[in-house]
Amino acid sequence: MTSLFQRMQYALTGTTAGRRFQEQMDVATIAMLTYLKGLYDENPSVVTPEDKEALFNQAVEAMESKKFEEHKSIAQEEITKQVQIMFDAVVKGNQIVQQKPNVFSITEETTSAKHYKSIEEYVQDRIGFSLKVGESSIPDAGRGLFLQGSALAGTVVALYPGTVFLSEHYRKKYFDVVSNNPYARARFDGAIINAKDEAIPHANHFALAQLVNHPPSGTLPNVLPMAFDFPNLEPFTNEEFAKYIPNKYIEQPSLLAMGNQLKSSCKGLALVALYDIHDEELMLNYRYNPSLPYPSWYTPVDKEADEKMWS
């Protein structure tokens, strides 16, 4: 049974017991998948199905005895490692693309360096995949976001850009901005990120998650969202990294709202691969409230789970 104190916490953060349970399930899944991705990175020679299954079992065993806050901490730590690699690729990729090849230099460094024509070409060579905006494979859906290359399960594949509205702010004077807004994505803690006016392409190549569509009937999602807080630590506080953080607050949060997250520079949202993805369109379960009318194009992935989450 939910305690009075828990109900008070849910009310303050804009969530419910059902949403809290779904958050725990999602965080446990992402903790296991990102931990598994870390094991793959540490064991690059693993290729056989048997070896992969052994790593999978190792990840499950490592996570199954841990509690929610531990799962949350592990997921944050593993996602931070990946996002740092992504940012480093964006920083260096943009520097290289903007440079003109020096055909007169005979130094080993410049003659051996590969010239890249685009940031997409560089990041795909560097981390194994890049993102492309194109016509969705879903009829009449407009644009979609495609992963080019390969990403293992547990890989952060995209970031959700935009302005962050905390409940202490949007409940008072920004409710009209975040309500009935298809580009407003909510975190389980009540923070809402509005990507409506974000530029495409974005300065950060990976900050295009607002273009990910809901899967059509008979299709499962291949990514799962995870609340991610950009650390208020190096290298994210360095100028070359900070300018690529795709989120900012509409108003600075109060100390009460930040709580124990004073080490966070800003709240964000990452999309994590649910399974190995190769050259395909990214799909995210929007989890619309089943008590409200669905759009004509929307088919719930798991209506029973949605009902529990929104109850």
Secondary structure, DSSP 8 states (H G I E B T S, - for coil): ---HHHHHHHHHHT--HHHHHHHHHHHHHHHHHHHHHHHHHH-TT--SHHHHHHHHHHHHHHHHT--HHHHHHHHHHHHHHHHHHHHHHHHHHHHHHHS---TT---HHHHHS---SSHHHHHHHHHSEEEEEEE-SSTT--EEEEEEEEE-TT-EEEE--EEEE-HHHIIIIIHHHHTT-TTEEE-TTS-EEE-TT--SS-SSTT--GGG-B---TT---SEEEEEEEEESSTTTTSHHHHTT--EEESS---HHHHTT-TTEEEEEEEEEESS-EEEEE-BB-----TTS---TT---S-HHHHHHHH-
